[in-house]
Amino acid sequence: MADQERNAPIVNLQKDDEGLETSYQSRTADYLEETSAEMAAPVSFGREYKEERDVDAGAGGTGMGFAAIILSILSLFVSPILFGAAGIVLGFVARRRGAKSLGSWAIGIGAVSIILGMFILPFF
């Protein structure tokens, strides 16, 4: 029992004028505490992702969208696998850069061209 009383920390709570506790003191030499601080910046997980775009991003996406549509339409007539795949890839890039309708049309036309080229046209 004497060891437990010797190792137990002695707490000294001081109260200010309003009766609030202001400090905590330990007077035991056997009680050691290691403290540390975080070195990384704080991370907040509750934020929603907001996409910020430049004004010029739409212009780059529009050019990519037109290039994707040209490749997809060209794939209907010449080498559907090669040009159709290139049109689909550029369509995804155009959608990512802000030209959503041009990119979607290029993806759709490229996919139709590949399907026609692989499955239907060999029978004719």
Summary of the structure (lengths in Angstrom):
residues: 124
radius of gyration: 34.3
end to end distance: 98.8
largest distance: 100.4
contacts: 314
relative contact order: 0.12
helix: 53%
strand: 6%
